Amino acid sequence: MSLSESTIPLDEEYRDTLEYCGRTFHKYSLETGTYFAPVDEEEIERLELMHNVLSKVFDNRLIFPPMVTLRKILDCGCGAANWAVDVAEQYPDCEVLGIDVSPHMLPEHPPRNLDFQIDDLNARFTFPGNSFDLVHSQMVAGGVHASRWPSYVRDIYRVTKHHALSKWSSRYLNALSRRKNPRAALQMAGWMGSAGFIDIESKLITLPMSAWPTEPRDERIGRANRENIKELLATASLYPLTEQMKMPIDEYEQLISRARDEAGDPGLKVGP
């Protein structure tokens, strides 16, 4: 089943348009109060202009943070698909799906790895959980009902893949927080000031988990830290996760194996 088959498409009637003050509008969007902007050539040109402006604002970065290993991307409210086209071209081995309530501004000849689905963002997502490596949602405030936002964000969270490192971190911190303060370092400066220390300097230093960085010094540090992280993931969490959190040992071993793989994957880089 392709990604586009994982949604419930709108009926043919939702392709209807109407003319108003010399502009073409999407009939379904107006009747339901979903979207009030035109869907004609003038709007396509404006959306392209806006995309170019935003590209300048973001220094031509399409994705934050940079990711290398992308397999499936969802673009919510893709409009004229400017962003989706750029991403599909930049990641030719990645499957990109753009969804929008109107089909009238979509390009006729998209990249081979870009597919489209007519879908209303105000309806609950029907994609299975953990379907996408990345979900993009930009400039959709005019198309999402006020009451829909909480469930919309939950839908995005549900269909976005939860990586093993994130799962390991959240479960480990949850287990540790029962008796410890794993973020004590972030409060240390305040505690020292309260205790009477003066001239306190607090600095957050990024420590790469693997040889991700491009700077030679940081790359050497990351390479040296790789084996430490590989062992730390298991040794620090074995008892807290399996005994305190009652995680089955086979599930724990699978989690550690996946987390170790991800720790060395530059596509899952964390930090600057």
C-alpha positions as a Markdown table, in Angstrom:
| # | Residue | x | y | z |
|---|---|---|---|---|
| 1 | Met | 0.0 | 0.0 | 0.0 |
| 2 | Ser | 1.4 | 3.4 | -0.9 |
| 3 | Leu | 1.3 | 6.3 | 1.5 |
| 4 | Ser | -1.4 | 8.0 | -0.6 |
| 5 | Glu | -3.7 | 5.0 | -0.1 |
| 6 | Ser | -3.5 | 5.4 | 3.7 |
| 7 | Thr | -5.9 | 8.3 | 3.7 |
| 8 | Ile | -9.6 | 8.6 | 2.9 |
| 9 | Pro | -9.8 | 10.7 | -0.3 |
| 10 | Leu | -12.5 | 13.3 | -0.7 |
| 11 | Asp | -15.3 | 12.7 | -3.1 |
| 12 | Glu | -15.3 | 14.1 | -6.6 |
| 13 | Glu | -17.6 | 16.9 | -5.6 |
| 14 | Tyr | -14.9 | 18.5 | -3.6 |
| 15 | Arg | -13.0 | 19.3 | -6.8 |
| 16 | Asp | -15.7 | 21.9 | -7.7 |
| 17 | Thr | -14.8 | 25.5 | -7.9 |
| 18 | Leu | -16.7 | 28.8 | -8.1 |
| 19 | Glu | -16.0 | 32.3 | -9.3 |
| 20 | Tyr | -16.1 | 35.3 | -7.0 |
| 21 | Cys | -15.0 | 38.8 | -7.9 |
| 22 | Gly | -12.9 | 37.6 | -10.8 |
| 23 | Arg | -11.1 | 34.9 | -8.7 |
| 24 | Thr | -11.5 | 31.2 | -8.6 |
| 25 | Phe | -12.2 | 29.6 | -5.2 |
| 26 | His | -12.5 | 26.0 | -4.0 |
| 27 | Lys | -16.2 | 25.4 | -3.4 |
| 28 | Tyr | -15.9 | 22.8 | -0.6 |
| 29 | Ser | -13.5 | 25.1 | 1.3 |
| 30 | Leu | -15.8 | 28.1 | 1.2 |
| 31 | Glu | -18.9 | 26.1 | 2.1 |
| 32 | Thr | -17.3 | 24.5 | 5.1 |
| 33 | Gly | -15.3 | 27.5 | 6.2 |
| 34 | Thr | -12.1 | 25.5 | 5.7 |
| 35 | Tyr | -10.1 | 27.9 | 3.5 |
| 36 | Phe | -10.9 | 31.3 | 2.0 |
| 37 | Ala | -8.0 | 32.1 | -0.4 |
| 38 | Pro | -8.3 | 31.6 | -4.1 |
| 39 | Val | -7.0 | 28.5 | -5.9 |
| 40 | Asp | -6.1 | 30.1 | -9.3 |
| 41 | Glu | -3.0 | 30.9 | -11.2 |
| 42 | Glu | -2.5 | 34.2 | -9.4 |
| 43 | Glu | -2.5 | 32.4 | -6.1 |
| 44 | Ile | -0.1 | 29.8 | -7.4 |
| 45 | Glu | 2.3 | 32.7 | -8.3 |
| 46 | Arg | 1.8 | 34.3 | -4.9 |
| 47 | Leu | 2.6 | 31.0 | -3.1 |
| 48 | Glu | 5.7 | 30.6 | -5.1 |
| 49 | Leu | 6.8 | 34.1 | -4.2 |
| 50 | Met | 6.1 | 33.4 | -0.5 |
| 51 | His | 8.1 | 30.1 | -0.7 |
| 52 | Asn | 11.1 | 32.0 | -2.2 |
| 53 | Val | 10.8 | 34.6 | 0.6 |
| 54 | Leu | 10.7 | 31.9 | 3.3 |
| 55 | Ser | 13.7 | 30.2 | 1.6 |
| 56 | Lys | 15.7 | 33.4 | 2.1 |
| 57 | Val | 14.5 | 33.7 | 5.7 |
| 58 | Phe | 15.6 | 30.1 | 6.4 |
| 59 | Asp | 18.9 | 30.4 | 4.5 |
| 60 | Asn | 17.6 | 27.8 | 1.9 |
| 61 | Arg | 17.2 | 25.2 | 4.6 |
| 62 | Leu | 14.2 | 23.0 | 4.0 |
| 63 | Ile | 14.4 | 20.9 | 7.1 |
| 64 | Phe | 15.3 | 21.7 | 10.7 |
| 65 | Pro | 17.5 | 20.1 | 11.9 |
| 66 | Pro | 19.4 | 18.7 | 8.9 |
| 67 | Met | 18.6 | 15.0 | 8.3 |
| 68 | Val | 20.2 | 12.6 | 6.0 |
| 69 | Thr | 18.3 | 9.3 | 6.5 |
| 70 | Leu | 14.8 | 10.3 | 5.3 |
| 71 | Arg | 12.5 | 7.6 | 3.9 |
| 72 | Lys | 9.0 | 9.1 | 4.2 |
| 73 | Ile | 7.9 | 12.7 | 4.5 |
| 74 | Leu | 4.4 | 14.1 | 4.9 |
| 75 | Asp | 3.6 | 17.7 | 3.9 |
| 76 | Cys | 0.4 | 18.9 | 5.5 |
| 77 | Gly | -1.6 | 21.6 | 3.5 |
| 78 | Cys | 0.9 | 21.5 | 0.7 |
| 79 | Gly | -0.9 | 24.1 | -1.4 |
| 80 | Ala | 1.0 | 24.5 | -4.7 |
| 81 | Ala | 3.6 | 22.0 | -3.4 |
| 82 | Asn | 6.6 | 24.3 | -3.6 |
| 83 | Trp | 8.2 | 23.0 | -0.5 |
| 84 | Ala | 7.3 | 19.4 | -1.3 |
| 85 | Val | 8.8 | 19.6 | -4.8 |
| 86 | Asp | 12.1 | 21.0 | -3.4 |
| 87 | Val | 12.3 | 18.3 | -0.7 |
| 88 | Ala | 11.5 | 15.5 | -3.2 |
| 89 | Glu | 14.2 | 16.8 | -5.5 |
| 90 | Gln | 16.7 | 17.1 | -2.7 |
| 91 | Tyr | 16.0 | 13.6 | -1.3 |
| 92 | Pro | 15.3 | 11.6 | -4.5 |
| 93 | Asp | 15.2 | 8.3 | -2.5 |
| 94 | Cys | 12.6 | 9.5 | -0.1 |
| 95 | Glu | 8.9 | 9.1 | -0.6 |
| 96 | Val | 7.1 | 12.4 | -0.2 |
| 97 | Leu | 3.4 | 12.8 | 0.2 |
| 98 | Gly | 1.6 | 16.2 | 0.0 |
| 99 | Ile | -2.0 | 16.5 | 1.3 |
| 100 | Asp | -4.3 | 19.4 | 0.7 |
| 101 | Val | -8.0 | 20.0 | 0.6 |
| 102 | Ser | -7.9 | 21.3 | -2.9 |
| 103 | Pro | -6.3 | 19.7 | -6.0 |
| 104 | His | -6.4 | 22.8 | -8.1 |
| 105 | Met | -2.9 | 24.2 | -7.4 |
| 106 | Leu | -0.9 | 21.0 | -7.4 |
| 107 | Pro | 1.8 | 20.7 | -10.1 |
| 108 | Glu | 1.0 | 18.5 | -13.1 |
| 109 | His | 4.4 | 16.9 | -13.4 |
| 110 | Pro | 5.9 | 16.5 | -9.9 |
| 111 | Pro | 9.1 | 14.5 | -9.2 |
| 112 | Arg | 8.6 | 10.8 | -9.4 |
| 113 | Asn | 9.0 | 10.4 | -5.6 |
| 114 | Leu | 6.2 | 12.9 | -4.8 |
| 115 | Asp | 2.6 | 11.9 | -4.5 |
| 116 | Phe | -0.5 | 13.9 | -3.6 |
| 117 | Gln | -3.7 | 13.1 | -1.7 |
| 118 | Ile | -6.8 | 15.3 | -1.5 |
| 119 | Asp | -7.5 | 15.4 | 2.2 |
| 120 | Asp | -9.0 | 17.8 | 4.8 |
| 121 | Leu | -6.6 | 18.6 | 7.6 |
| 122 | Asn | -9.7 | 19.2 | 9.9 |
| 123 | Ala | -10.5 | 15.5 | 9.7 |
| 124 | Arg | -8.5 | 13.1 | 11.9 |
| 125 | Phe | -5.5 | 11.4 | 10.2 |
| 126 | Thr | -6.0 | 7.9 | 9.1 |
| 127 | Phe | -2.3 | 7.0 | 8.6 |
| 128 | Pro | -1.0 | 4.3 | 10.8 |
| 129 | Gly | 1.2 | 5.4 | 13.7 |
| 130 | Asn | 4.9 | 5.9 | 13.1 |
| 131 | Ser | 4.4 | 6.3 | 9.4 |
| 132 | Phe | 6.7 | 9.2 | 8.6 |
| 133 | Asp | 10.3 | 10.3 | 9.4 |
| 134 | Leu | 9.2 | 13.9 | 9.1 |
| 135 | Val | 5.9 | 15.8 | 9.1 |
| 136 | His | 5.9 | 19.3 | 7.7 |
| 137 | Ser | 3.2 | 21.8 | 8.6 |
| 138 | Gln | 3.7 | 25.4 | 7.6 |
| 139 | Met | 1.4 | 28.4 | 7.0 |
| 140 | Val | -1.8 | 26.3 | 7.6 |
| 141 | Ala | -3.4 | 28.6 | 10.3 |
| 142 | Gly | -5.9 | 29.8 | 7.7 |
| 143 | Gly | -7.0 | 26.2 | 6.9 |
| 144 | Val | -7.2 | 24.5 | 10.4 |
| 145 | His | -10.3 | 25.2 | 12.5 |
| 146 | Ala | -9.6 | 26.6 | 16.0 |
| 147 | Ser | -11.1 | 23.6 | 17.7 |
| 148 | Arg | -9.0 | 21.2 | 15.6 |
| 149 | Trp | -5.5 | 22.3 | 16.7 |
| 150 | Pro | -5.0 | 20.1 | 19.7 |
| 151 | Ser | -6.0 | 16.9 | 17.9 |
| 152 | Tyr | -4.2 | 18.1 | 14.8 |
| 153 | Val | -0.9 | 18.3 | 16.7 |
| 154 | Arg | -1.7 | 14.9 | 18.4 |
| 155 | Asp | -2.2 | 13.4 | 14.9 |
| 156 | Ile | 1.1 | 14.7 | 13.8 |
| 157 | Tyr | 2.8 | 13.3 | 16.8 |
| 158 | Arg | 1.1 | 9.9 | 16.4 |
| 159 | Val | 2.2 | 9.4 | 12.7 |
| 160 | Thr | 5.7 | 10.7 | 13.2 |
| 161 | Lys | 8.3 | 7.9 | 13.9 |
| 162 | His | 9.6 | 7.9 | 17.5 |
| 163 | His | 13.3 | 7.0 | 17.3 |
| 164 | Ala | 14.8 | 4.6 | 19.7 |
| 165 | Leu | 17.2 | 7.2 | 21.2 |
| 166 | Ser | 14.2 | 9.4 | 22.0 |
| 167 | Lys | 12.3 | 6.4 | 23.5 |
| 168 | Trp | 15.4 | 5.4 | 25.5 |
| 169 | Ser | 15.9 | 8.9 | 26.8 |
| 170 | Ser | 12.3 | 9.5 | 27.9 |
| 171 | Arg | 12.0 | 6.1 | 29.7 |
| 172 | Tyr | 15.4 | 6.4 | 31.3 |
| 173 | Leu | 14.7 | 9.9 | 32.6 |
| 174 | Asn | 11.3 | 8.8 | 33.8 |
| 175 | Ala | 12.8 | 5.9 | 35.8 |
| 176 | Leu | 15.7 | 8.0 | 37.2 |
| 177 | Ser | 13.4 | 10.9 | 38.2 |
| 178 | Arg | 11.7 | 8.8 | 40.9 |
| 179 | Arg | 14.7 | 9.4 | 43.2 |
| 180 | Lys | 17.2 | 11.4 | 41.2 |
| 181 | Asn | 17.4 | 14.7 | 39.4 |
| 182 | Pro | 19.0 | 13.9 | 36.0 |
| 183 | Arg | 18.9 | 17.6 | 35.1 |
| 184 | Ala | 20.7 | 18.8 | 38.2 |
| 185 | Ala | 23.5 | 20.4 | 36.2 |
| 186 | Leu | 21.0 | 22.9 | 34.7 |
| 187 | Gln | 20.1 | 24.1 | 38.2 |
| 188 | Met | 23.7 | 24.1 | 39.6 |
| 189 | Ala | 24.4 | 27.8 | 39.0 |
| 190 | Gly | 21.3 | 28.8 | 41.0 |
| 191 | Trp | 22.1 | 26.4 | 43.8 |
| 192 | Met | 25.7 | 27.7 | 44.0 |
| 193 | Gly | 24.5 | 31.3 | 44.1 |
| 194 | Ser | 22.1 | 30.5 | 46.9 |
| 195 | Ala | 24.9 | 28.8 | 48.8 |
| 196 | Gly | 27.0 | 32.0 | 48.7 |
| 197 | Phe | 29.3 | 31.3 | 45.8 |
| 198 | Ile | 30.2 | 34.4 | 43.6 |
| 199 | Asp | 31.6 | 34.8 | 40.1 |
| 200 | Ile | 29.8 | 31.7 | 38.9 |
| 201 | Glu | 30.2 | 30.8 | 35.3 |
| 202 | Ser | 27.7 | 28.3 | 33.7 |
| 203 | Lys | 28.2 | 27.1 | 30.2 |
| 204 | Leu | 26.4 | 24.4 | 28.1 |
| 205 | Ile | 28.8 | 22.4 | 26.0 |
| 206 | Thr | 27.7 | 20.1 | 23.2 |
| 207 | Leu | 29.2 | 16.6 | 23.4 |
| 208 | Pro | 28.7 | 14.6 | 20.2 |
| 209 | Met | 27.7 | 11.0 | 20.6 |
| 210 | Ser | 29.6 | 9.9 | 17.5 |
| 211 | Ala | 31.7 | 11.3 | 14.6 |
| 212 | Trp | 28.9 | 13.5 | 13.4 |
| 213 | Pro | 30.6 | 17.0 | 13.4 |
| 214 | Thr | 32.3 | 18.4 | 10.4 |
| 215 | Glu | 34.9 | 20.4 | 12.5 |
| 216 | Pro | 38.0 | 18.2 | 12.9 |
| 217 | Arg | 38.3 | 18.8 | 16.7 |
| 218 | Asp | 34.7 | 18.0 | 17.3 |
| 219 | Glu | 34.8 | 15.0 | 15.0 |
| 220 | Arg | 37.7 | 13.5 | 17.0 |
| 221 | Ile | 35.8 | 14.0 | 20.2 |
| 222 | Gly | 32.7 | 12.3 | 18.8 |
| 223 | Arg | 34.8 | 9.4 | 17.4 |
| 224 | Ala | 36.4 | 8.9 | 20.9 |
| 225 | Asn | 32.9 | 9.2 | 22.6 |
| 226 | Arg | 31.2 | 6.6 | 20.3 |
| 227 | Glu | 32.3 | 3.5 | 22.2 |
| 228 | Asn | 31.4 | 5.2 | 25.5 |
| 229 | Ile | 27.9 | 6.0 | 24.3 |
| 230 | Lys | 27.4 | 2.5 | 22.9 |
| 231 | Glu | 28.1 | 1.0 | 26.4 |
| 232 | Leu | 26.4 | 3.8 | 28.3 |
| 233 | Leu | 23.1 | 3.1 | 26.7 |
| 234 | Ala | 23.1 | -0.4 | 28.1 |
| 235 | Thr | 24.9 | 0.0 | 31.4 |
| 236 | Ala | 23.1 | 3.1 | 32.6 |
| 237 | Ser | 19.6 | 1.8 | 31.8 |
| 238 | Leu | 19.6 | -2.0 | 32.4 |
| 239 | Tyr | 18.4 | -2.0 | 36.0 |
| 240 | Pro | 16.1 | 1.2 | 35.8 |
| 241 | Leu | 14.3 | 0.0 | 32.7 |
| 242 | Thr | 14.0 | -3.7 | 33.3 |
| 243 | Glu | 13.5 | -3.8 | 37.1 |
| 244 | Gln | 12.0 | -0.4 | 38.0 |
| 245 | Met | 10.0 | 0.1 | 34.8 |
| 246 | Lys | 9.3 | -3.6 | 34.2 |
| 247 | Met | 10.4 | -3.6 | 30.6 |
| 248 | Pro | 10.7 | -7.1 | 29.3 |
| 249 | Ile | 14.3 | -8.1 | 28.7 |
| 250 | Asp | 13.8 | -8.8 | 25.0 |
| 251 | Glu | 12.1 | -5.4 | 24.4 |
| 252 | Tyr | 15.0 | -3.8 | 26.3 |
| 253 | Glu | 17.6 | -5.5 | 24.2 |
| 254 | Gln | 15.8 | -4.5 | 21.0 |
| 255 | Leu | 15.6 | -0.9 | 22.2 |
| 256 | Ile | 19.3 | -0.8 | 23.1 |
| 257 | Ser | 20.3 | -2.3 | 19.7 |
| 258 | Arg | 18.3 | 0.3 | 17.8 |
| 259 | Ala | 19.5 | 3.1 | 20.0 |
| 260 | Arg | 23.1 | 2.1 | 19.4 |
| 261 | Asp | 22.5 | 2.1 | 15.6 |
| 262 | Glu | 20.9 | 5.6 | 15.8 |
| 263 | Ala | 23.7 | 7.0 | 18.0 |
| 264 | Gly | 26.1 | 6.5 | 15.1 |
| 265 | Asp | 23.7 | 7.8 | 12.4 |
| 266 | Pro | 24.5 | 11.3 | 11.3 |
| 267 | Gly | 21.0 | 11.6 | 9.9 |
| 268 | Leu | 19.7 | 11.7 | 13.5 |
| 269 | Lys | 22.2 | 14.3 | 14.6 |
| 270 | Val | 21.1 | 16.1 | 17.8 |
| 271 | Gly | 22.2 | 19.7 | 18.3 |
| 272 | Pro | 24.0 | 22.3 | 16.2 |
